Amino acid sequence: MAERIDPLLQAAAPAPAPELEPFRESAALSLGVELELQLVNTHDYDLAPYSDEMLRLMAKIPLPGSVVPEMTSSMIEVSTGVCHSSSEVLGQLTLIRDALVRCADKLNIACVGGGTHPFQMWHEQRIYDKPRFRQLSELYGYLSKQFTIFGQHVHIGCPSADDALLMLHRMSRYIPHFIALSASSPFVQGQDTQFDSARLNSVFAFPMSGRAPFVLSWEAFQEFFAKTTRTGVVKSMKDFYWDIRPKPEYGTIEIRVFDTPLTIERAAALAGFVQSLGAWFLHAQPFMPQEDDYMVYTYNRFQACRFGLEAVYVEPATGEHLPLREHILRTFDQVGAHARALGAGAAIDLLRQCADRGANDARWLRDTQARERLLAETVRQAAERFRGRSPQG
């Protein structure tokens, strides 16, 4: 019994408090995108533990960014390098996607987007053999295998540490917009959850999830970090699973609520939306965030996860209730000039069409399943979308 308990005791034991990394310089509004992707077999389109084989093949191909393992061995994470526009993000993701498809074809598997695999069983997943993942599995138990979920993370460069915190709390008002536009996880273990983004329910199970503390100076954030690390519960920024978190080693903030889209075009468009919002914040200074903004945060987040583009949005400053889709379209109008200046006009247009039609990826998955009545076929067609072989929708 002692041998089984020791790893958990070690994980929880207080250690010398680490220092927060200095906030590095980065180009304001620069972008980096990470995508967690599903690896599925081409027999029944269930998840397949082929990440090691994919990593070996991908390592032979010179590409921007990186390709790394994730928590379980049926997942893989790809990332771009530092980009300065959504079109550059798309260009890099296209190179990476095409290489992934070629490697997957050699292994008779497929790569798929989407925030959850529609019918995989969590207990069948294997933890990837890496020290951090083994430690997390010891600490979180079955939650670590249930973390076989797939998200898109967008990094945006900030001029300074204080600017990063201000950007973070301004972006927090738009968390429902990001969730609804990217939602692609309606099915879990063979069932329609009635959520557009069921993935985020799994994230919320972790103790360090949710929102960042409301501080607007890096000095105050350093004090918060020091207090938290002194408890021994947190050892680095990686231990915070917040919806948005600072990444001082990159000089960015990282937005983590997006489901992985079914196409790289939508992934790049979402990055363009983030960049356009960031430009609006920096140049127009449209509002100052307040702690009271977070009074409706969890409600708005739930609405977007549950109902997607059909959600109700509560405007934090006024308490006005309105359709989230209407607020998204209003926001596109507000950032339009900044988007065009950044070359992100096409990205906003793609997302506007999505909002106009109420057509996120969750709807596509449900419509496809209603037509085919077989989740394996829905996954097969999603794999074709990732390859770029079907209309973007």
C-alpha positions as a Markdown table, in Angstrom:
| # | Residue | x | y | z |
|---|---|---|---|---|
| 1 | Met | 0.0 | 0.0 | 0.0 |
| 2 | Ala | 2.8 | 2.4 | 0.9 |
| 3 | Glu | 4.3 | 2.0 | -2.6 |
| 4 | Arg | 1.0 | 3.1 | -4.2 |
| 5 | Ile | 0.6 | 6.2 | -1.9 |
| 6 | Asp | 4.2 | 7.5 | -2.2 |
| 7 | Pro | 3.9 | 9.1 | -5.6 |
| 8 | Leu | 0.8 | 11.0 | -4.6 |
| 9 | Leu | 2.5 | 12.2 | -1.4 |
| 10 | Gln | 5.5 | 13.3 | -3.4 |
| 11 | Ala | 3.3 | 15.2 | -5.8 |
| 12 | Ala | 1.6 | 17.0 | -2.9 |
| 13 | Ala | 4.7 | 17.6 | -0.7 |
| 14 | Pro | 5.7 | 21.3 | -0.4 |
| 15 | Ala | 8.9 | 22.1 | -2.2 |
| 16 | Pro | 10.9 | 25.3 | -2.4 |
| 17 | Ala | 8.7 | 27.9 | -4.1 |
| 18 | Pro | 9.8 | 28.4 | -7.7 |
| 19 | Glu | 10.1 | 31.9 | -9.2 |
| 20 | Leu | 7.9 | 33.1 | -12.0 |
| 21 | Glu | 9.8 | 33.5 | -15.2 |
| 22 | Pro | 10.4 | 37.0 | -16.4 |
| 23 | Phe | 7.9 | 38.2 | -19.1 |
| 24 | Arg | 9.9 | 38.1 | -22.3 |
| 25 | Glu | 9.6 | 40.6 | -25.2 |
| 26 | Ser | 7.5 | 39.6 | -28.1 |
| 27 | Ala | 6.1 | 41.3 | -31.2 |
| 28 | Ala | 2.7 | 42.9 | -30.3 |
| 29 | Leu | -0.2 | 40.9 | -31.9 |
| 30 | Ser | 2.1 | 38.1 | -33.1 |
| 31 | Leu | 0.4 | 34.8 | -33.2 |
| 32 | Gly | 1.1 | 31.1 | -32.4 |
| 33 | Val | -1.4 | 28.3 | -32.8 |
| 34 | Glu | -1.5 | 24.8 | -31.2 |
| 35 | Leu | -3.9 | 22.1 | -32.3 |
| 36 | Glu | -4.5 | 18.9 | -30.5 |
| 37 | Leu | -5.6 | 16.2 | -33.0 |
| 38 | Gln | -7.2 | 12.8 | -32.9 |
| 39 | Leu | -5.4 | 9.7 | -34.4 |
| 40 | Val | -8.0 | 7.2 | -35.6 |
| 41 | Asn | -7.8 | 3.8 | -37.4 |
| 42 | Thr | -9.3 | 3.5 | -40.8 |
| 43 | His | -11.2 | 0.3 | -39.9 |
| 44 | Asp | -13.8 | 1.5 | -37.5 |
| 45 | Tyr | -12.5 | 5.1 | -37.0 |
| 46 | Asp | -12.0 | 4.6 | -33.2 |
| 47 | Leu | -9.0 | 6.3 | -31.6 |
| 48 | Ala | -5.7 | 4.5 | -32.4 |
| 49 | Pro | -2.5 | 4.7 | -30.2 |
| 50 | Tyr | -0.1 | 5.6 | -33.0 |
| 51 | Ser | 1.4 | 8.9 | -31.6 |
| 52 | Asp | 4.9 | 7.3 | -31.4 |
| 53 | Glu | 4.9 | 6.2 | -35.0 |
| 54 | Met | 3.5 | 9.5 | -36.2 |
| 55 | Leu | 6.2 | 11.4 | -34.2 |
| 56 | Arg | 9.0 | 9.3 | -35.8 |
| 57 | Leu | 7.7 | 9.9 | -39.3 |
| 58 | Met | 7.0 | 13.6 | -38.7 |
| 59 | Ala | 10.5 | 14.1 | -37.3 |
| 60 | Lys | 12.0 | 13.4 | -40.7 |
| 61 | Ile | 10.1 | 16.3 | -42.4 |
| 62 | Pro | 11.3 | 19.9 | -42.0 |
| 63 | Leu | 8.4 | 22.0 | -40.9 |
| 64 | Pro | 7.6 | 25.2 | -39.0 |
| 65 | Gly | 6.7 | 24.9 | -35.4 |
| 66 | Ser | 6.7 | 21.5 | -33.6 |
| 67 | Val | 4.9 | 18.2 | -33.3 |
| 68 | Val | 4.8 | 16.7 | -29.8 |
| 69 | Pro | 2.9 | 14.0 | -27.9 |
| 70 | Glu | -0.1 | 14.7 | -25.7 |
| 71 | Met | -1.6 | 13.1 | -22.6 |
| 72 | Thr | -2.7 | 9.8 | -24.2 |
| 73 | Ser | -1.2 | 7.9 | -27.1 |
| 74 | Ser | -4.0 | 8.5 | -29.5 |
| 75 | Met | -3.4 | 12.3 | -29.5 |
| 76 | Ile | -0.8 | 14.5 | -31.1 |
| 77 | Glu | -0.2 | 18.2 | -30.8 |
| 78 | Val | 1.1 | 20.4 | -33.6 |
| 79 | Ser | 2.0 | 24.0 | -33.4 |
| 80 | Thr | 3.0 | 26.8 | -35.7 |
| 81 | Gly | 6.0 | 29.0 | -35.3 |
| 82 | Val | 5.6 | 32.7 | -34.5 |
| 83 | Cys | 3.3 | 34.2 | -37.1 |
| 84 | His | 2.2 | 37.8 | -37.8 |
| 85 | Ser | -1.1 | 37.2 | -39.7 |
| 86 | Ser | -3.9 | 34.7 | -39.9 |
| 87 | Ser | -2.8 | 34.0 | -43.5 |
| 88 | Glu | 0.6 | 33.1 | -42.2 |
| 89 | Val | -1.0 | 30.8 | -39.6 |
| 90 | Leu | -3.0 | 29.1 | -42.4 |
| 91 | Gly | 0.2 | 28.7 | -44.6 |
| 92 | Gln | 2.1 | 27.0 | -41.8 |
| 93 | Leu | -0.9 | 24.8 | -40.7 |
| 94 | Thr | -1.3 | 23.8 | -44.4 |
| 95 | Leu | 2.3 | 22.5 | -44.5 |
| 96 | Ile | 1.9 | 20.7 | -41.2 |
| 97 | Arg | -1.5 | 19.3 | -42.1 |
| 98 | Asp | -0.3 | 17.9 | -45.5 |
| 99 | Ala | 2.7 | 16.3 | -43.8 |
| 100 | Leu | 0.4 | 14.7 | -41.1 |
| 101 | Val | -1.9 | 13.3 | -43.8 |
| 102 | Arg | 1.0 | 11.8 | -45.7 |
| 103 | Cys | 2.4 | 10.2 | -42.6 |
| 104 | Ala | -1.0 | 8.9 | -41.4 |
| 105 | Asp | -1.6 | 7.4 | -44.8 |
| 106 | Lys | 1.6 | 5.4 | -44.4 |
| 107 | Leu | 0.3 | 4.0 | -41.2 |
| 108 | Asn | -3.2 | 3.3 | -42.4 |
| 109 | Ile | -4.6 | 5.8 | -39.9 |
| 110 | Ala | -6.2 | 9.2 | -40.2 |
| 111 | Cys | -6.0 | 12.6 | -38.4 |
| 112 | Val | -9.2 | 14.3 | -37.3 |
| 113 | Gly | -10.2 | 17.6 | -35.7 |
| 114 | Gly | -13.0 | 18.0 | -33.3 |
| 115 | Gly | -13.0 | 18.6 | -29.5 |
| 116 | Thr | -14.0 | 15.1 | -28.6 |
| 117 | His | -13.9 | 11.7 | -30.3 |
| 118 | Pro | -17.6 | 10.8 | -30.7 |
| 119 | Phe | -17.5 | 7.2 | -29.3 |
| 120 | Gln | -14.1 | 6.4 | -27.8 |
| 121 | Met | -14.1 | 4.9 | -24.2 |
| 122 | Trp | -11.8 | 6.8 | -21.8 |
| 123 | His | -10.8 | 3.6 | -19.9 |
| 124 | Glu | -9.3 | 2.2 | -23.1 |
| 125 | Gln | -6.8 | 5.0 | -23.5 |
| 126 | Arg | -3.1 | 4.7 | -22.7 |
| 127 | Ile | -1.2 | 7.4 | -20.9 |
| 128 | Tyr | 1.8 | 8.5 | -23.1 |
| 129 | Asp | 5.1 | 7.4 | -21.6 |
| 130 | Lys | 6.5 | 10.8 | -20.5 |
| 131 | Pro | 7.4 | 11.8 | -16.9 |
| 132 | Arg | 5.0 | 14.7 | -16.7 |
| 133 | Phe | 2.1 | 12.7 | -18.1 |
| 134 | Arg | 2.9 | 9.8 | -15.7 |
| 135 | Gln | 3.0 | 12.3 | -12.8 |
| 136 | Leu | -0.4 | 13.8 | -13.8 |
| 137 | Ser | -1.9 | 10.3 | -14.1 |
| 138 | Glu | -0.8 | 9.5 | -10.6 |
| 139 | Leu | -2.2 | 12.7 | -9.3 |
| 140 | Tyr | -5.5 | 12.9 | -11.2 |
| 141 | Gly | -6.4 | 9.3 | -11.7 |
| 142 | Tyr | -9.1 | 8.6 | -14.2 |
| 143 | Leu | -9.4 | 12.3 | -15.0 |
| 144 | Ser | -6.1 | 12.0 | -16.9 |
| 145 | Lys | -7.5 | 9.5 | -19.3 |
| 146 | Gln | -10.8 | 11.4 | -19.6 |
| 147 | Phe | -8.5 | 14.3 | -20.7 |
| 148 | Thr | -8.4 | 12.6 | -24.1 |
| 149 | Ile | -10.0 | 15.8 | -25.5 |
| 150 | Phe | -8.8 | 18.1 | -28.2 |
| 151 | Gly | -8.4 | 21.9 | -28.1 |
| 152 | Gln | -6.9 | 24.7 | -30.1 |
| 153 | His | -4.7 | 27.2 | -28.2 |
| 154 | Val | -4.0 | 30.6 | -29.5 |
| 155 | His | -1.1 | 32.7 | -28.3 |
| 156 | Ile | -1.0 | 36.5 | -28.9 |
| 157 | Gly | 2.0 | 38.6 | -28.3 |
| 158 | Cys | 1.8 | 41.5 | -25.9 |
| 159 | Pro | 4.0 | 44.6 | -25.6 |
| 160 | Ser | 4.6 | 44.2 | -21.9 |
| 161 | Ala | 3.7 | 42.1 | -18.9 |
| 162 | Asp | 1.1 | 44.6 | -17.7 |
| 163 | Asp | -0.3 | 44.9 | -21.2 |
| 164 | Ala | -0.6 | 41.1 | -21.2 |
| 165 | Leu | -2.8 | 41.1 | -18.0 |
| 166 | Leu | -5.0 | 43.9 | -19.4 |
| 167 | Met | -5.3 | 42.0 | -22.7 |
| 168 | Leu | -6.2 | 38.8 | -20.8 |
| 169 | His | -9.1 | 40.4 | -18.8 |
| 170 | Arg | -10.4 | 42.2 | -21.9 |
| 171 | Met | -10.4 | 38.9 | -23.8 |
| 172 | Ser | -12.3 | 37.2 | -21.0 |
| 173 | Arg | -15.5 | 39.0 | -22.1 |
| 174 | Tyr | -15.2 | 37.2 | -25.4 |
| 175 | Ile | -14.7 | 33.7 | -24.1 |
| 176 | Pro | -18.4 | 32.7 | -25.0 |
| 177 | His | -17.7 | 34.0 | -28.6 |
| 178 | Phe | -14.6 | 31.8 | -28.9 |
| 179 | Ile | -16.4 | 28.8 | -27.5 |
| 180 | Ala | -19.5 | 29.1 | -29.7 |
| 181 | Leu | -17.5 | 29.7 | -32.9 |
| 182 | Ser | -15.2 | 26.8 | -32.3 |
| 183 | Ala | -17.6 | 24.3 | -30.7 |
| 184 | Ser | -17.0 | 20.8 | -32.1 |
| 185 | Ser | -17.7 | 18.3 | -29.3 |
| 186 | Pro | -21.4 | 17.4 | -29.1 |
| 187 | Phe | -20.8 | 13.6 | -28.8 |
| 188 | Val | -19.2 | 11.8 | -25.9 |
| 189 | Gln | -18.9 | 8.0 | -25.6 |
| 190 | Gly | -21.6 | 7.5 | -28.3 |
| 191 | Gln | -24.1 | 9.9 | -26.9 |
| 192 | Asp | -25.3 | 13.3 | -28.0 |
| 193 | Thr | -24.6 | 15.4 | -24.9 |
| 194 | Gln | -26.9 | 18.2 | -25.9 |
| 195 | Phe | -23.8 | 20.5 | -25.5 |
| 196 | Asp | -22.1 | 22.1 | -28.5 |
| 197 | Ser | -18.9 | 22.0 | -26.5 |
| 198 | Ala | -18.9 | 19.1 | -24.0 |
| 199 | Arg | -15.1 | 19.1 | -24.0 |
| 200 | Leu | -14.9 | 22.0 | -21.6 |
| 201 | Asn | -16.9 | 20.1 | -19.0 |
| 202 | Ser | -13.8 | 17.8 | -18.7 |
| 203 | Val | -11.5 | 20.7 | -18.3 |
| 204 | Phe | -13.6 | 22.1 | -15.5 |
| 205 | Ala | -13.0 | 19.0 | -13.5 |
| 206 | Phe | -9.4 | 20.0 | -12.8 |
| 207 | Pro | -8.8 | 22.0 | -9.6 |
| 208 | Met | -6.8 | 24.8 | -11.3 |
| 209 | Ser | -9.2 | 25.4 | -14.1 |
| 210 | Gly | -11.5 | 28.4 | -14.6 |
| 211 | Arg | -10.5 | 32.0 | -14.7 |
| 212 | Ala | -7.3 | 33.8 | -13.9 |
| 213 | Pro | -7.3 | 36.1 | -10.8 |
| 214 | Phe | -8.2 | 39.7 | -11.4 |
| 215 | Val | -4.9 | 41.6 | -11.2 |
| 216 | Leu | -3.8 | 44.2 | -13.7 |
| 217 | Ser | -0.1 | 44.5 | -12.8 |
| 218 | Trp | 2.7 | 42.0 | -13.2 |
| 219 | Glu | 3.9 | 42.8 | -9.7 |
| 220 | Ala | 0.6 | 41.8 | -8.3 |
| 221 | Phe | 0.5 | 38.6 | -10.4 |
| 222 | Gln | 4.0 | 37.7 | -9.1 |
| 223 | Glu | 2.7 | 38.1 | -5.6 |
| 224 | Phe | -0.3 | 35.8 | -6.4 |
| 225 | Phe | 2.1 | 33.2 | -8.0 |
| 226 | Ala | 4.4 | 33.3 | -5.0 |
| 227 | Lys | 1.5 | 32.7 | -2.6 |
| 228 | Thr | 0.2 | 29.8 | -4.7 |
| 229 | Thr | 3.5 | 28.1 | -5.2 |
| 230 | Arg | 4.3 | 28.3 | -1.5 |
| 231 | Thr | 1.4 | 25.9 | -0.9 |
| 232 | Gly | 3.1 | 23.3 | -3.0 |
| 233 | Val | -0.1 | 22.8 | -5.1 |
| 234 | Val | 1.3 | 24.7 | -8.1 |
| 235 | Lys | 4.9 | 24.4 | -9.3 |
| 236 | Ser | 4.8 | 26.3 | -12.6 |
| 237 | Met | 2.4 | 28.1 | -14.9 |
| 238 | Lys | 1.7 | 24.8 | -16.6 |
| 239 | Asp | -0.2 | 23.7 | -13.6 |
| 240 | Phe | -2.9 | 26.4 | -14.2 |
| 241 | Tyr | -5.6 | 25.2 | -16.6 |
| 242 | Trp | -7.2 | 28.6 | -16.8 |
| 243 | Asp | -9.3 | 29.6 | -19.8 |
| 244 | Ile | -6.7 | 32.2 | -20.6 |
| 245 | Arg | -3.3 | 32.3 | -18.9 |
| 246 | Pro | -0.1 | 34.4 | -19.3 |
| 247 | Lys | 2.9 | 32.6 | -20.9 |
| 248 | Pro | 5.8 | 34.7 | -19.7 |
| 249 | Glu | 8.4 | 32.5 | -21.5 |
| 250 | Tyr | 6.8 | 33.5 | -24.8 |
| 251 | Gly | 5.7 | 37.0 | -24.0 |
| 252 | Thr | 2.1 | 36.1 | -24.8 |
| 253 | Ile | -1.3 | 35.2 | -23.3 |
| 254 | Glu | -2.7 | 31.8 | -24.3 |
| 255 | Ile | -6.4 | 31.4 | -25.0 |
| 256 | Arg | -7.4 | 27.8 | -24.3 |
| 257 | Val | -11.2 | 27.5 | -24.7 |
| 258 | Phe | -11.4 | 26.7 | -28.4 |
| 259 | Asp | -12.4 | 23.2 | -29.4 |
| 260 | Thr | -10.1 | 21.9 | -32.2 |
| 261 | Pro | -12.0 | 22.8 | -35.4 |
| 262 | Leu | -12.6 | 20.3 | -38.1 |
| 263 | Thr | -10.6 | 22.3 | -40.6 |
| 264 | Ile | -7.3 | 24.3 | -40.5 |
| 265 | Glu | -9.1 | 27.1 | -42.3 |
| 266 | Arg | -11.4 | 27.7 | -39.3 |
| 267 | Ala | -8.5 | 27.3 | -36.9 |
| 268 | Ala | -6.6 | 30.1 | -38.8 |
| 269 | Ala | -9.8 | 32.3 | -38.9 |
| 270 | Leu | -10.2 | 32.0 | -35.1 |
| 271 | Ala | -6.6 | 33.1 | -34.7 |
| 272 | Gly | -7.4 | 36.1 | -37.0 |
| 273 | Phe | -10.4 | 37.0 | -34.8 |
| 274 | Val | -8.2 | 36.9 | -31.7 |
| 275 | Gln | -5.6 | 39.1 | -33.4 |
| 276 | Ser | -8.3 | 41.6 | -34.5 |
| 277 | Leu | -9.7 | 41.8 | -31.0 |
| 278 | Gly | -6.2 | 42.4 | -29.7 |
| 279 | Ala | -5.6 | 45.2 | -32.2 |
| 280 | Trp | -8.9 | 46.8 | -31.2 |
| 281 | Phe | -7.9 | 46.6 | -27.5 |
| 282 | Leu | -4.5 | 48.1 | -28.1 |
| 283 | His | -5.5 | 50.9 | -30.4 |
| 284 | Ala | -9.0 | 51.9 | -29.2 |
| 285 | Gln | -8.8 | 51.0 | -25.5 |
| 286 | Pro | -12.6 | 50.4 | -25.8 |
| 287 | Phe | -13.2 | 49.6 | -22.1 |
| 288 | Met | -11.4 | 48.8 | -18.8 |
| 289 | Pro | -12.1 | 45.4 | -17.4 |
| 290 | Gln | -13.5 | 45.1 | -13.9 |
| 291 | Glu | -13.7 | 42.4 | -11.3 |
| 292 | Asp | -17.5 | 42.6 | -11.6 |
| 293 | Asp | -17.2 | 41.4 | -15.2 |
| 294 | Tyr | -16.7 | 38.0 | -13.8 |
| 295 | Met | -20.1 | 37.9 | -12.1 |
| 296 | Val | -21.6 | 36.7 | -15.3 |
| 297 | Tyr | -18.5 | 34.9 | -16.6 |
| 298 | Thr | -19.5 | 31.3 | -15.6 |
| 299 | Tyr | -23.1 | 31.8 | -16.8 |
| 300 | Asn | -22.0 | 33.1 | -20.2 |
| 301 | Arg | -19.4 | 30.3 | -20.5 |
| 302 | Phe | -22.0 | 27.6 | -19.7 |
| 303 | Gln | -24.5 | 29.1 | -22.2 |
| 304 | Ala | -21.9 | 29.0 | -25.0 |
| 305 | Cys | -20.9 | 25.4 | -24.2 |
| 306 | Arg | -24.5 | 24.2 | -24.0 |
| 307 | Phe | -26.1 | 26.1 | -26.8 |
| 308 | Gly | -23.3 | 27.4 | -29.0 |
| 309 | Leu | -24.4 | 30.1 | -31.4 |
| 310 | Glu | -27.9 | 29.9 | -30.0 |
| 311 | Ala | -26.8 | 30.9 | -26.5 |
| 312 | Val | -27.9 | 33.9 | -24.5 |
| 313 | Tyr | -25.1 | 36.4 | -23.7 |
| 314 | Val | -25.2 | 38.7 | -20.7 |
| 315 | Glu | -23.2 | 41.9 | -21.4 |
| 316 | Pro | -21.0 | 42.3 | -18.3 |
| 317 | Ala | -21.0 | 46.1 | -18.1 |
| 318 | Thr | -24.8 | 46.6 | -18.6 |
| 319 | Gly | -26.4 | 43.3 | -17.7 |
| 320 | Glu | -28.2 | 43.4 | -21.1 |
| 321 | His | -29.4 | 39.9 | -22.2 |
| 322 | Leu | -29.2 | 39.3 | -26.0 |
| 323 | Pro | -28.5 | 36.5 | -28.4 |
| 324 | Leu | -24.8 | 35.6 | -28.4 |
| 325 | Arg | -24.9 | 35.4 | -32.2 |
| 326 | Glu | -26.0 | 39.1 | -32.3 |
| 327 | His | -23.2 | 40.1 | -30.0 |
| 328 | Ile | -20.7 | 38.2 | -32.1 |
| 329 | Leu | -21.9 | 40.0 | -35.2 |
| 330 | Arg | -21.7 | 43.3 | -33.4 |
| 331 | Thr | -18.1 | 42.5 | -32.3 |
| 332 | Phe | -17.1 | 41.7 | -35.9 |
| 333 | Asp | -18.3 | 45.2 | -36.9 |
| 334 | Gln | -16.3 | 46.7 | -34.1 |
| 335 | Val | -13.1 | 45.0 | -35.0 |
| 336 | Gly | -13.6 | 45.1 | -38.8 |
| 337 | Ala | -11.2 | 48.0 | -39.6 |
| 338 | His | -8.5 | 46.5 | -37.5 |
| 339 | Ala | -9.0 | 43.1 | -39.1 |
| 340 | Arg | -8.7 | 44.6 | -42.6 |
| 341 | Ala | -5.5 | 46.4 | -41.6 |
| 342 | Leu | -4.0 | 43.1 | -40.3 |
| 343 | Gly | -5.1 | 41.2 | -43.4 |
| 344 | Ala | -7.6 | 39.3 | -41.4 |
| 345 | Gly | -10.7 | 40.4 | -43.3 |
| 346 | Ala | -11.2 | 37.0 | -44.9 |
| 347 | Ala | -10.9 | 35.3 | -41.5 |
| 348 | Ile | -13.7 | 37.5 | -40.1 |
| 349 | Asp | -15.8 | 37.0 | -43.2 |
| 350 | Leu | -15.5 | 33.2 | -42.8 |
| 351 | Leu | -16.6 | 33.4 | -39.1 |
| 352 | Arg | -19.4 | 35.9 | -40.0 |
| 353 | Gln | -20.8 | 33.4 | -42.4 |
| 354 | Cys | -20.7 | 30.8 | -39.6 |
| 355 | Ala | -22.5 | 33.0 | -37.2 |
| 356 | Asp | -25.1 | 34.2 | -39.8 |
| 357 | Arg | -26.1 | 30.6 | -40.4 |
| 358 | Gly | -25.6 | 29.3 | -36.9 |
| 359 | Ala | -23.2 | 26.8 | -38.5 |
| 360 | Asn | -20.4 | 25.8 | -36.2 |
| 361 | Asp | -18.7 | 22.4 | -36.4 |
| 362 | Ala | -20.9 | 21.0 | -33.7 |
| 363 | Arg | -23.9 | 21.5 | -36.0 |
| 364 | Trp | -22.0 | 19.9 | -38.9 |
| 365 | Leu | -21.3 | 16.8 | -36.8 |
| 366 | Arg | -24.9 | 16.5 | -35.7 |
| 367 | Asp | -26.2 | 17.0 | -39.2 |
| 368 | Thr | -23.8 | 14.4 | -40.6 |
| 369 | Gln | -24.8 | 11.9 | -37.8 |
| 370 | Ala | -28.5 | 12.5 | -38.4 |
| 371 | Arg | -28.0 | 11.8 | -42.1 |
| 372 | Glu | -25.6 | 8.8 | -41.8 |
| 373 | Arg | -26.8 | 7.3 | -38.5 |
| 374 | Leu | -23.4 | 5.9 | -37.8 |
| 375 | Leu | -20.8 | 7.7 | -35.7 |
| 376 | Ala | -17.9 | 5.9 | -37.4 |
| 377 | Glu | -19.1 | 7.3 | -40.7 |
| 378 | Thr | -19.3 | 10.8 | -39.2 |
| 379 | Val | -15.7 | 10.5 | -38.0 |
| 380 | Arg | -14.6 | 9.2 | -41.5 |
| 381 | Gln | -16.2 | 12.3 | -43.1 |
| 382 | Ala | -14.6 | 14.5 | -40.5 |
| 383 | Ala | -11.2 | 13.0 | -41.4 |
| 384 | Glu | -11.9 | 13.9 | -45.0 |
| 385 | Arg | -12.7 | 17.5 | -44.0 |
| 386 | Phe | -9.4 | 17.7 | -42.2 |
| 387 | Arg | -7.7 | 16.6 | -45.4 |
| 388 | Gly | -9.4 | 19.4 | -47.2 |
| 389 | Arg | -11.4 | 17.1 | -49.4 |
| 390 | Ser | -14.9 | 18.4 | -48.6 |
| 391 | Pro | -16.6 | 21.8 | -48.6 |
| 392 | Gln | -15.6 | 23.9 | -45.6 |
| 393 | Gly | -19.1 | 24.8 | -44.5 |
